[in-house]
Amino acid sequence: MLIVTTDGIEGRRIVEYLGIVSGDAIVGANVFRDAFARVRDVVGGRAGGYEKALRGAKQHALEDLAEEARALGADAVVAVDLDYEVIGDSMLMVSANGTAVKLG
C-alpha cells in the first residue's frame, strides 16, 4: 500500500477516488517516563521514551489507515495528514487521514 502526503503519485494515474480513510492511535505516557522527561528538559537531551511512544503511535495510526483503505479496494492513500493531540495530562493521540485511491 502506497501512503503519501502528496496529492498524487509521480508516474501513476489516479483512476478512482474511493473516499476518506483514517487511522487513530492513543497512547498513555508512563508517570515515571513523564518525570524522567521533565528532568531531561531541564538538563538537556532527548526524551527517548516519548520519542519511542510517538513513533509507535504514528505507525499504528498509519497501519489502521492502510487497513481501512485495503477494505475499500485501494491501491494507495494520497494527501495523508498526521495530526497530534495531547489528551488530558498523560495521553497522546495521533490521527492519520487521507484519500484512498485506485491507480491506473
N, C-alpha and C positions, 0 to 999 in steps of 0.2 A: 504494500500500500504506500503510494507516494503521498507525503504530507508536506505541504509547502506554505510559506507565508505570502507568496506572490499570488496574483490574480490568475495566472496561467502557468503552464509548464513549457519551457522552451523546446521547440521541435515536436510538440504534441498538440493535437487539436481537441478541444472540449466539444463533445457532440451532444451531451445531455447534462443538465443540471438536475440533481436528484433531491436537493434540499439542504437545509442547515443541519449540521450534526454537532454534537458537543460531548465533552467528557469532563468530569469533575473529580477532584480528589481532595479530601480533607484530612489533614494530619494534625495530631496533637504534639505539642512540644513538652518534653520532659522537664519537670521542675528543676532537677539538678543541671540539666543541659542549659536551661534558662539562666541559672545562677552563674554557671561557668562562662556563658556567652557575655554576661554583663561584666565579669572580671576581664575578659578578653577585650571588650570595648574600651575599658579604662586603660589597660596596659598595652593595647595594640594587638594586631594579629587578626587572623580569620577565625570565624566561628564554624569550625568544621562540622559539628553536629547539625547545625542549622542548614549548612550547605548541602549536606547529605540528605536531610529530610526534604528540602526544597527540590533537589534533583529527583528524588523518588516520587514526590507528589506530581511533578511535571510529567514524568514518564508514565505514571498511572493515568493521568488525565488524557495524554495522547493515545495510550492504548485503548481507553474507553471510546475516544473519538473514532479511532480506526475501526473498532468493533461495530460501532453504530453505522459507519459508512459501508462496511462489508455487508451488513444486513440489508442495505439498500441496493447492493449490487455495484457499488462504486469501484472505480479503479484508482481514484486519488481523492484527496481533500485539498482544496485550494483556499487561499485567503485566510489561513489559520491565524488566530489571535490568541495569545495567552494572557490571562488576567490573574492577578494575585490579590488576595484579600485576607486581612487578619480578622479573625472572628474571636471575640472575647479577649482573654488575656493569653491564651496558650494554644489557639487553633489557627491553622493556616489553610486556606482554600486556594487551589489552583484550578482554573477553568480554561478549557481549550474549546474554541468554537471555529467552525469553518464551513465551507460548502462542499458537499460530496458531489463528485462528477464522474461521468463516463468519458473515457478518452478514445479518440479515433486513431 
